[in-house]
Amino acid sequence: MLIDALSPATVATLDAVVNERVSSGDCPSVMSTLFVGTHTLYERGAGETTLGGSLPDRDSVYRIASVSKGFTAATIMILRDRGQLDLDTPITTYVPEFRQVAEGPQYSAPTVRMLMAMSGGLLTDDPWADRQEPISNQELRDFVKGGVFLAAAPGTLFQYSNLGYALLGQVIEGVTGRGFRDVIRDEVLIPLGLSSTGYEKSIVPDDRLARGYRRSIEGWVPLEFAGPGAFSCIGGLFSSTRDLSRWVNWLAEALVGTSSSNDILSLSSRREMQQIATTIPFETSQWVQEKEQRITGYCFGLISEYDRRWGQFVSHSGGYPGFGSHVRWHAPSGLGVVVLENSTYARAFATATTMIETVLRDIDFQLPAPAAWPQTLTMAERVTQLLTDWDESTFDELFEPNVDMDVPYAERRILIDRVIAAAGGLVRPLVASFESATSDSPMHLSWTVKGVDADLLCAIRLSPISPSRVQTFRVSLL
């Protein structure tokens, strides 16, 4: 385990972050849980789940809004893996009423995959879609029968479409012949043991249910619960930090290749859910509130970010009348966080991001460098000897044929000798720094060899077949 306890200073910082959400007047309550695997590192609630009510805890249930999309996507993937649907099927196969308006360029209908990846060409539709949750399937089909605007060719551009995910609910129903809420419950919620997660507020007793509020000029105004209906698969789930921590761990374990007893979806499909399918341009990052200097994209019901310092994060936010939510996990460390708040479009994403990055900074997390495999190191040691002993009898054993074809051995020897001369010759006996060698792949390696006036930088890449030989050998001045 990366970390089993937080320092008192880190706990104090996290307490301040959580408490500020309520003391600043941003929300009546917040519940946060930070964990590594099944081990809880930090848990804190602040404020009141209902005005005048109780402090939230891990079993308090909030509306989780668009965090629900991951559950919809997971169900689609389960059906895909069973061979019940093809992700590249046009949405018109399941919703034949889908029709593009006549204005503007005309495109082919988006596929299931495109809708899952937010590249269906549909317009970004917050907050219009949030108010559509209770409509019927027929009303949804009437919407798209009347004509849908496509702002871009499907499959080409990220645009956050709730309507697209509502159509995925129709896909689930078309494939199974059952209501999508029942299918998601039976295929995902029950198998994962998420007993406090569901589409009805009655999933838990009223005393465990957080009420949603909006800030008015006179103070907090309670909001009625909408739904369920045809749009519930975009954001209709209720859940707790206890349940969502379990959901996060089930997804995160796939990134490190470990399997749980809840193998309702294969590790490879769970990894697929967490790989970027549609890049999110910097200018649209306001919709997902991510940092601009990260490579960010939409996956299947999830968002992945790649940070130069810390590596991959996976997350999703939820914003809804009365509620805000965020789940986030750090793939290299297994650190995860869930934050639930009960005010309209609350900035739970900011709370969660600050919390997880506070911990990473405080433990001075360093992204592990890829480690070269033993055969790569062995090859590096052998080609290093060629710097002083150009033994052509070993070339067929060491090098792939392309090495001589790319730069003939005789010419390569002349070029290497020139580099050695520019370094003032080599220190004898040879001094190679394999301990500080770097690698961007198990079969790539860069290392230095000590020269009299300057060091040499050597690099090899091995071929992808067995037995593997060197396909690239470069020597230059450091």
C-alpha positions as CSV (number, residue, x, y, z in Angstrom):
1,M,0.0,0.0,0.0
2,L,1.3,3.4,-0.9
3,I,0.2,5.0,2.3
4,D,-1.7,3.7,5.4
5,A,-2.1,6.9,7.4
6,L,-2.1,10.7,6.9
7,S,0.0,13.1,8.8
8,P,-1.7,15.4,11.3
9,A,-0.7,18.3,9.0
10,T,-2.4,16.7,6.0
11,V,-5.5,15.9,8.0
12,A,-5.7,19.5,9.2
13,T,-5.4,20.8,5.6
14,L,-8.2,18.4,4.4
15,D,-10.4,19.4,7.4
16,A,-10.0,23.1,6.3
17,V,-10.9,22.2,2.7
18,V,-14.1,20.4,3.7
19,N,-15.2,22.8,6.3
20,E,-14.7,25.8,4.0
21,R,-17.3,24.4,1.6
22,V,-20.0,24.9,4.2
23,S,-18.6,28.0,6.0
24,S,-18.3,29.8,2.7
25,G,-22.0,29.3,2.0
26,D,-21.4,27.2,-1.1
27,C,-23.5,24.2,0.1
28,P,-25.5,23.2,3.2
29,S,-23.4,20.0,3.6
30,V,-20.5,18.0,2.2
31,M,-19.5,14.5,2.7
32,S,-16.0,13.3,1.7
33,T,-14.2,10.0,1.8
34,L,-10.5,9.5,0.7
35,F,-9.1,5.9,0.5
36,V,-6.6,3.5,-1.0
37,G,-8.4,0.4,-2.0
38,T,-10.7,-0.7,0.8
39,H,-8.6,1.2,3.4
40,T,-10.2,4.5,4.4
41,L,-7.5,7.2,4.9
42,Y,-9.8,10.1,5.7
43,E,-13.5,10.7,6.1
44,R,-15.3,13.9,7.0
45,G,-18.8,15.4,6.8
46,A,-19.6,19.0,7.4
47,G,-22.9,20.9,7.6
48,E,-26.4,19.5,7.6
49,T,-28.0,17.0,5.1
50,T,-31.2,18.9,5.6
51,L,-31.4,22.3,7.2
52,G,-31.7,21.8,10.9
53,G,-30.8,18.1,10.4
54,S,-27.9,15.9,11.0
55,L,-24.2,15.9,10.1
56,P,-23.6,13.7,7.0
57,D,-21.7,10.4,7.2
58,R,-20.6,7.7,4.8
59,D,-24.1,6.3,4.6
60,S,-25.8,9.6,3.9
61,V,-27.3,9.4,0.4
62,Y,-27.1,12.3,-2.1
63,R,-28.2,12.6,-5.7
64,I,-25.0,11.9,-7.7
65,A,-26.1,13.5,-11.0
66,S,-23.8,12.7,-13.9
67,V,-21.6,10.3,-12.0
68,S,-24.5,8.1,-13.0
69,K,-23.2,8.0,-16.6
70,G,-20.5,5.5,-15.6
71,F,-23.1,3.0,-14.5
72,T,-24.9,3.4,-17.8
73,A,-21.7,2.9,-19.7
74,A,-20.7,-0.2,-17.7
75,T,-24.1,-1.8,-18.4
76,I,-23.6,-1.1,-22.2
77,M,-20.2,-2.8,-21.9
78,I,-21.6,-5.8,-20.1
79,L,-24.1,-6.2,-22.9
80,R,-21.4,-5.7,-25.5
81,D,-19.2,-8.4,-23.9
82,R,-22.1,-10.9,-24.0
83,G,-22.5,-10.3,-27.7
84,Q,-25.9,-8.7,-27.3
85,L,-24.9,-5.4,-29.1
86,D,-22.2,-3.9,-31.2
87,L,-20.9,-0.5,-30.1
88,D,-20.6,0.6,-33.8
89,T,-24.3,0.2,-34.5
90,P,-26.0,3.4,-35.4
91,I,-28.4,4.8,-32.8
92,T,-31.2,4.6,-35.4
93,T,-31.2,0.8,-35.0
94,Y,-32.5,1.2,-31.5
95,V,-34.2,4.6,-31.8
96,P,-35.5,4.7,-35.4
97,E,-37.2,8.0,-34.6
98,F,-33.8,9.7,-34.5
99,R,-33.7,12.4,-37.2
100,Q,-31.3,15.2,-37.9
101,V,-32.9,18.6,-38.7
102,A,-32.7,19.7,-42.3
103,E,-30.6,22.8,-41.6
104,G,-26.8,22.6,-42.1
105,P,-24.6,19.7,-43.3
106,Q,-26.2,16.3,-43.1
107,Y,-24.4,13.4,-41.4
108,S,-24.8,9.7,-40.8
109,A,-26.4,8.9,-37.5
110,P,-24.0,8.6,-34.5
111,T,-23.2,5.1,-33.2
112,V,-23.6,3.8,-29.7
113,R,-19.8,4.1,-29.3
114,M,-19.9,7.8,-30.3
115,L,-22.7,8.6,-27.9
116,M,-20.8,6.8,-25.0
117,A,-17.7,8.8,-25.9
118,M,-19.5,12.2,-26.1
119,S,-18.6,12.5,-29.8
120,G,-22.0,12.0,-31.3
121,G,-22.2,15.5,-32.8
122,L,-25.0,16.5,-30.5
123,L,-24.9,19.9,-28.9
124,T,-23.9,20.4,-25.3
125,D,-27.1,20.6,-23.4
126,D,-26.6,21.5,-19.7
127,P,-28.8,22.5,-17.9
128,W,-31.7,21.9,-20.3
129,A,-31.3,18.1,-19.9
130,D,-31.3,18.1,-16.1
131,R,-35.0,19.2,-16.2
132,Q,-36.0,16.4,-18.6
133,E,-35.4,13.5,-16.2
134,P,-39.0,12.5,-15.5
135,I,-40.2,12.5,-19.1
136,S,-41.4,9.2,-20.6
137,N,-39.7,7.1,-23.3
138,Q,-42.3,8.3,-25.8
139,E,-41.6,11.9,-25.0
140,L,-37.9,11.3,-25.5
141,R,-38.6,9.6,-28.8
142,D,-40.9,12.5,-29.8
143,F,-38.0,14.9,-29.1
144,V,-35.6,13.2,-31.6
145,K,-38.4,12.5,-34.1
146,G,-39.0,16.3,-34.3
147,G,-35.3,16.7,-35.3
148,V,-32.0,16.9,-33.6
149,F,-29.2,19.5,-34.3
150,L,-25.8,18.0,-35.0
151,A,-23.1,20.6,-34.5
152,A,-20.3,18.5,-35.9
153,A,-19.9,15.2,-37.8
154,P,-20.4,12.3,-35.4
155,G,-17.1,10.9,-34.2
156,T,-15.0,14.0,-34.7
157,L,-15.5,16.4,-31.8
158,F,-16.1,16.4,-28.0
159,Q,-19.4,17.9,-26.9
160,Y,-21.0,16.9,-23.6
161,S,-24.4,15.6,-24.5
162,N,-26.9,14.4,-21.9
163,L,-29.3,13.6,-24.7
164,G,-26.8,11.2,-26.1
165,Y,-26.7,9.3,-22.8
166,A,-30.5,9.3,-22.6
167,L,-30.5,7.6,-25.9
168,L,-28.2,5.0,-24.5
169,G,-30.9,4.1,-22.0
170,Q,-33.1,3.3,-25.0
171,V,-30.3,1.1,-26.3
172,I,-30.3,-0.9,-23.1
173,E,-34.0,-1.3,-23.2
174,G,-34.0,-2.3,-26.9
175,V,-31.4,-5.0,-26.3
176,T,-32.8,-6.4,-23.1
177,G,-36.6,-5.8,-23.5
178,R,-36.5,-4.4,-19.9
179,G,-36.4,-1.0,-18.3
180,F,-32.9,0.4,-18.2
181,R,-33.2,1.2,-14.4
182,D,-34.0,-2.5,-13.7
183,V,-31.2,-3.7,-15.9
184,I,-28.6,-1.4,-14.3
185,R,-29.8,-2.4,-10.9
186,D,-29.6,-6.2,-11.6
187,E,-26.4,-6.1,-13.7
188,V,-24.3,-3.6,-11.7
189,L,-25.7,-2.3,-8.5
190,I,-26.7,-5.6,-6.9
191,P,-23.6,-7.6,-8.0
192,L,-21.3,-4.9,-6.6
193,G,-23.2,-4.7,-3.3
194,L,-24.2,-1.1,-3.7
195,S,-27.3,-1.4,-1.5
196,S,-27.6,2.4,-1.0
197,T,-27.6,3.2,-4.7
198,G,-30.6,3.4,-6.9
199,Y,-32.9,5.6,-9.0
200,E,-35.6,6.2,-6.3
201,K,-35.1,8.3,-3.2
202,S,-36.9,5.5,-1.3
203,I,-33.7,3.4,-1.6
204,V,-32.9,4.5,1.9
205,P,-35.0,5.8,4.9
206,D,-35.6,9.6,4.9
207,D,-33.3,10.2,7.7
208,R,-30.3,9.1,5.6
209,L,-31.4,11.2,2.6
210,A,-29.7,14.6,1.9
211,R,-32.1,17.2,0.6
212,G,-31.0,19.3,-2.4
213,Y,-31.0,23.1,-2.2
214,R,-30.4,26.2,-4.4
215,R,-29.1,29.5,-3.1
216,S,-31.5,32.3,-3.5
217,I,-31.2,36.0,-2.5
218,E,-33.0,35.1,0.7
219,G,-31.0,31.9,1.5
220,W,-31.3,28.2,0.9
221,V,-34.4,27.0,-1.0
222,P,-35.2,23.3,-0.9
223,L,-35.8,21.5,-4.2
224,E,-38.2,18.7,-5.0
225,F,-36.7,15.4,-6.2
226,A,-37.4,14.8,-9.9
227,G,-37.8,11.5,-11.8
228,P,-37.3,8.8,-12.4
229,G,-37.9,8.8,-16.1
230,A,-36.3,8.4,-19.5
231,F,-33.4,10.7,-18.7
232,S,-32.5,9.1,-15.4
233,C,-29.5,7.3,-17.0
234,I,-27.8,10.6,-17.5
235,G,-27.8,11.5,-13.8
236,G,-30.7,10.0,-11.8
237,L,-28.8,7.8,-9.3
238,F,-28.8,8.4,-5.5
239,S,-25.7,7.0,-3.6
240,S,-23.4,7.3,-0.6
241,T,-19.7,7.8,-0.3
242,R,-19.5,4.2,1.1
243,D,-21.1,2.8,-2.1
244,L,-19.2,5.1,-4.5
245,S,-15.9,4.1,-2.9
246,R,-16.7,0.5,-3.7
247,W,-17.6,1.5,-7.3
248,V,-14.3,3.5,-7.7
249,N,-12.2,0.6,-6.4
250,W,-13.9,-1.8,-8.8
251,L,-13.0,0.4,-11.7
252,A,-9.5,1.3,-10.4
253,E,-8.4,-2.3,-9.8
254,A,-8.5,-2.9,-13.5
255,L,-5.8,-0.4,-14.1
256,V,-3.4,-2.4,-12.0
257,G,-4.6,-5.8,-13.3
258,T,-6.1,-7.2,-10.2
259,S,-9.4,-8.9,-10.2
260,S,-12.1,-9.0,-7.5
261,S,-14.8,-11.5,-6.9
262,N,-17.2,-9.1,-8.6
263,D,-16.2,-9.9,-12.2
264,I,-19.4,-8.7,-13.8
265,L,-17.2,-6.9,-16.4
266,S,-13.8,-8.1,-17.6
267,L,-10.6,-6.3,-16.5
268,S,-10.0,-5.4,-20.2
269,S,-13.4,-3.8,-20.6
270,R,-13.1,-1.9,-17.4
271,R,-9.7,-0.6,-18.7
272,E,-11.4,0.3,-22.0
273,M,-13.9,2.4,-20.1
274,Q,-11.0,4.4,-18.6
275,Q,-9.1,5.1,-21.8
276,I,-9.6,8.3,-23.8
277,A,-12.0,7.9,-26.7
278,T,-12.5,11.6,-27.4
279,T,-10.0,14.3,-26.7
280,I,-11.3,17.3,-24.8
281,P,-9.8,20.5,-26.3
282,F,-8.4,23.0,-23.8
283,E,-11.0,25.6,-24.9
284,T,-13.9,23.3,-23.8
285,S,-12.2,22.3,-20.5
286,Q,-14.7,24.5,-18.7
287,W,-17.3,21.8,-19.1
288,V,-15.3,19.3,-17.1
289,Q,-13.3,21.7,-14.9
290,E,-9.9,20.0,-15.5
291,K,-6.5,21.5,-15.5
292,E,-5.4,22.9,-18.9
293,Q,-1.9,21.5,-18.9
294,R,-3.2,17.9,-18.8
295,I,-4.1,15.7,-21.7
296,T,-7.8,15.2,-21.0
297,G,-10.5,13.2,-22.8
298,Y,-13.8,11.5,-22.4
299,C,-13.8,7.7,-22.1
300,F,-17.0,5.7,-21.6
301,G,-19.0,7.5,-18.8
302,L,-15.7,8.6,-17.3
303,I,-12.9,11.2,-17.9
304,S,-9.2,10.5,-18.0
305,E,-6.4,13.0,-17.5
306,Y,-2.7,12.4,-18.0
307,D,-0.5,14.7,-15.9
308,R,3.2,14.9,-16.6
309,R,4.1,14.8,-12.9
310,W,1.5,12.4,-11.5
311,G,0.3,10.2,-14.3
312,Q,-3.3,9.2,-15.0
313,F,-6.3,10.4,-13.1
314,V,-9.8,9.1,-13.8
315,S,-12.9,11.0,-12.7
316,H,-16.4,12.2,-13.3
317,S,-18.4,15.1,-12.0
318,G,-22.0,15.5,-11.4
319,G,-24.1,18.7,-11.3
320,Y,-27.8,18.8,-10.9
321,P,-30.5,21.0,-9.4
322,G,-29.8,20.7,-5.7
323,F,-26.6,18.6,-5.9
324,G,-23.0,18.3,-6.9
325,S,-20.7,15.3,-6.9
326,H,-17.3,14.1,-7.9
327,V,-15.4,10.8,-7.9
328,R,-11.7,10.7,-8.7
329,W,-8.9,8.2,-8.6
330,H,-5.2,8.2,-9.2
331,A,-4.2,5.2,-11.3
332,P,-0.5,4.9,-10.2
333,S,-1.2,5.0,-6.5
334,G,-4.7,3.6,-6.1
335,L,-5.7,6.7,-4.1
336,G,-9.3,7.6,-4.6
337,V,-11.8,10.2,-3.3
338,V,-15.6,10.8,-3.3
339,V,-17.2,14.1,-2.5
340,L,-21.0,14.7,-2.3
341,E,-22.6,18.1,-1.8
342,N,-26.2,19.3,-1.7
343,S,-26.4,22.6,-3.6
344,T,-27.2,23.2,-7.2
345,Y,-24.1,22.5,-9.4
346,A,-21.9,22.5,-6.3
347,R,-18.2,22.5,-7.0
348,A,-17.5,19.1,-5.6
349,F,-15.0,18.5,-8.3
350,A,-12.8,21.3,-6.9
351,T,-13.1,19.8,-3.4
352,A,-12.1,16.4,-4.5
353,T,-9.3,17.5,-6.8
354,T,-7.8,19.6,-4.0
355,M,-8.0,16.8,-1.5
356,I,-6.4,14.1,-3.6
357,E,-3.6,16.4,-4.8
358,T,-3.0,17.6,-1.3
359,V,-2.2,14.1,-0.3
360,L,0.0,13.4,-3.3
361,R,2.0,16.5,-2.6
362,D,2.3,15.8,1.1
363,I,3.6,12.3,0.5
364,D,5.9,13.6,-2.2
365,F,4.5,11.1,-4.7
366,Q,6.9,10.3,-7.5
367,L,5.7,8.7,-10.7
368,P,7.6,5.4,-11.1
369,A,9.8,5.3,-14.1
370,P,9.3,2.3,-16.4
371,A,11.7,-0.5,-15.5
372,A,13.7,-2.1,-18.3
373,W,13.5,-5.9,-18.5
374,P,16.5,-8.0,-17.6
375,Q,17.1,-9.0,-21.3
376,T,17.2,-5.3,-22.2
377,L,19.9,-4.6,-19.6
378,T,21.8,-7.7,-20.9
379,M,21.7,-6.4,-24.4
380,A,22.8,-2.9,-23.3
381,E,25.8,-4.4,-21.5
382,R,26.8,-6.4,-24.6
383,V,26.5,-3.5,-27.1
384,T,28.5,-1.3,-24.7
385,Q,31.5,-3.7,-25.2
386,L,31.3,-2.9,-29.0
387,L,32.6,0.6,-28.3
388,T,36.0,-0.8,-27.7
389,D,35.7,-4.3,-29.3
390,W,33.9,-4.1,-32.7
391,D,33.3,-7.8,-33.0
392,E,31.3,-8.5,-36.1
393,S,31.0,-12.2,-35.3
394,T,28.4,-11.2,-32.7
395,F,26.3,-8.9,-34.9
396,D,23.8,-11.5,-36.1
397,E,23.2,-12.5,-32.5
398,L,22.9,-8.9,-31.2
399,F,21.2,-7.0,-34.1
400,E,18.1,-7.3,-36.2
401,P,18.9,-7.2,-40.0
402,N,17.4,-3.7,-40.2
403,V,20.4,-2.2,-38.3
404,D,22.9,-2.9,-41.1
405,M,20.3,-2.0,-43.7
406,D,19.6,1.3,-42.1
407,V,23.3,2.3,-41.5
408,P,25.9,-0.3,-42.8
409,Y,28.1,-1.7,-40.0
410,A,31.3,-0.3,-41.5
411,E,29.8,3.2,-41.7
412,R,28.3,2.9,-38.3
413,R,31.7,2.0,-36.9
414,I,33.2,5.2,-38.4
415,L,30.4,7.4,-36.9
416,I,30.8,5.9,-33.4
417,D,34.5,6.4,-33.5
418,R,34.0,10.0,-34.4
419,V,31.7,10.4,-31.3
420,I,34.3,8.7,-29.1
421,A,37.1,11.0,-30.5
422,A,34.9,14.1,-29.7
423,A,34.6,12.8,-26.2
424,G,38.4,12.7,-25.9
425,G,38.4,9.0,-25.8
426,L,36.8,6.5,-23.4
427,V,37.8,6.0,-19.8
428,R,39.4,2.6,-19.4
429,P,38.2,0.2,-18.2
430,L,34.7,1.2,-19.5
431,V,32.4,2.9,-17.0
432,A,28.8,2.5,-18.0
433,S,26.0,4.0,-15.8
434,F,23.4,1.3,-15.9
435,E,22.2,2.1,-12.4
436,S,21.0,5.5,-13.5
437,A,19.7,4.3,-17.0
438,T,16.3,5.6,-18.1
439,S,13.6,3.8,-20.0
440,D,10.3,4.7,-21.5
441,S,9.5,1.1,-22.2
442,P,10.6,-2.3,-20.8
443,M,12.5,-2.9,-24.1
444,H,14.1,0.5,-24.5
445,L,17.1,1.8,-22.5
446,S,19.3,4.9,-22.5
447,W,22.5,5.0,-20.4
448,T,25.8,6.9,-20.3
449,V,29.4,5.7,-20.8
450,K,32.2,7.8,-19.3
451,G,34.5,9.7,-21.7
452,V,37.7,11.5,-20.9
453,D,36.3,15.0,-21.8
454,A,32.6,14.3,-22.1
455,D,30.2,11.4,-21.6
456,L,28.5,9.4,-24.3
457,L,24.8,8.7,-24.4
458,C,23.9,5.3,-25.7
459,A,20.4,4.1,-26.5
460,I,18.9,0.8,-27.7
461,R,15.4,-0.5,-28.6
462,L,14.7,-4.2,-28.8
463,S,12.5,-5.7,-31.4
464,P,9.0,-6.9,-30.4
465,I,9.5,-10.6,-31.3
466,S,11.2,-13.5,-29.5
467,P,14.1,-13.9,-29.4
468,S,14.4,-10.2,-29.3
469,R,17.4,-8.4,-30.8
470,V,18.5,-4.8,-31.0
471,Q,16.6,-2.8,-33.7
472,T,18.0,0.6,-32.8
473,F,21.5,1.5,-31.5
474,R,22.5,5.1,-31.2
475,V,25.7,6.7,-29.7
476,S,26.0,10.5,-29.2
477,L,27.7,13.1,-27.0
478,L,25.7,13.8,-23.8
